[in-house]
Amino acid sequence: MDQGEIVRLAQQTMMTILSLAAPMLLLGLLVGLLVSIFQATTQIQEATLAFVPKIVAVLVAFVVFGPWMLNHIIEFTENIFNNINAYIH
């Protein structure tokens, strides 16, 4: 296994991680922005108001995107296992 293959595998791993985390992070970001706008307009500065909706949004995103994420992880793992001989030699 040369350096090029290691770099390619690391890039593929990072892209997989980013694509799996993106739906939950983006939904959490959107809900956080909406809550911040709501807090600014109503001048309610409750700390739990900022965290609870984001946690719920991330959990909902995990439920909605969970099957897609699982399929993506399975494909990535199968790709690594199918090419393990190429990586070793």
C-alpha positions as CSV (number, residue, x, y, z in Angstrom):
1,M,0.0,0.0,0.0
2,D,1.6,3.2,-1.1
3,Q,1.1,6.7,0.0
4,G,-1.4,7.6,-2.8
5,E,-3.7,4.8,-1.8
6,I,-3.6,5.8,1.8
7,V,-4.4,9.4,0.9
8,R,-7.2,8.3,-1.3
9,L,-8.7,6.0,1.4
10,A,-8.4,8.9,3.9
11,Q,-10.1,11.3,1.6
12,Q,-12.9,8.8,0.9
13,T,-13.3,8.3,4.7
14,M,-13.5,12.0,5.4
15,M,-16.0,12.5,2.6
16,T,-18.1,9.7,4.0
17,I,-18.0,11.2,7.5
18,L,-19.0,14.6,6.2
19,S,-21.8,13.3,4.0
20,L,-23.2,11.3,7.0
21,A,-23.0,14.2,9.4
22,A,-24.3,16.9,7.1
23,P,-28.0,16.3,7.3
24,M,-28.0,16.4,11.1
25,L,-25.7,19.3,11.3
26,L,-27.6,21.4,8.8
27,L,-30.9,20.8,10.4
28,G,-29.5,21.6,13.8
29,L,-28.0,24.8,12.3
30,L,-31.3,25.8,10.8
31,V,-33.2,25.2,14.0
32,G,-30.6,27.1,16.0
33,L,-30.8,30.0,13.6
34,L,-34.6,30.1,13.9
35,V,-34.5,29.8,17.7
36,S,-31.9,32.6,17.8
37,I,-34.1,34.9,15.7
38,F,-37.1,34.0,17.9
39,Q,-35.1,34.8,21.0
40,A,-33.9,38.1,19.6
41,T,-37.3,39.3,18.6
42,T,-39.1,38.3,21.8
43,Q,-36.1,39.1,24.1
44,I,-36.5,35.7,25.8
45,Q,-33.0,34.6,26.9
46,E,-33.7,31.2,28.3
47,A,-30.7,28.8,27.9
48,T,-32.7,25.7,27.5
49,L,-34.7,27.2,24.7
50,A,-31.6,27.2,22.6
51,F,-30.6,23.6,23.2
52,V,-33.8,21.5,23.4
53,P,-35.1,22.3,19.9
54,K,-31.7,21.6,18.4
55,I,-31.5,18.2,20.1
56,V,-35.0,17.3,19.0
57,A,-34.2,18.4,15.4
58,V,-31.0,16.3,15.3
59,L,-32.9,13.3,16.6
60,V,-35.6,13.7,14.0
61,A,-32.9,14.1,11.3
62,F,-31.3,10.9,12.6
63,V,-34.6,9.0,12.4
64,V,-35.4,10.4,8.9
65,F,-31.9,10.0,7.4
66,G,-31.0,6.9,9.4
67,P,-31.7,4.3,6.7
68,W,-29.8,6.3,4.1
69,M,-26.9,6.7,6.5
70,L,-26.8,3.0,7.3
71,N,-26.8,2.1,3.6
72,H,-24.0,4.6,3.0
73,I,-21.9,3.1,5.8
74,I,-22.6,-0.4,4.6
75,E,-21.5,0.5,1.0
76,F,-18.3,2.1,2.3
77,T,-17.5,-0.9,4.5
78,E,-18.2,-3.4,1.7
79,N,-15.9,-1.3,-0.6
80,I,-13.1,-1.5,1.9
81,F,-13.6,-5.3,2.5
82,N,-13.8,-6.0,-1.2
83,N,-10.6,-4.1,-1.9
84,I,-8.7,-5.3,1.2
85,N,-6.4,-7.5,-0.9
86,A,-5.4,-4.5,-3.0
87,Y,-4.7,-2.5,0.1
88,I,-2.5,-5.1,1.7
89,H,-0.4,-5.9,-1.4
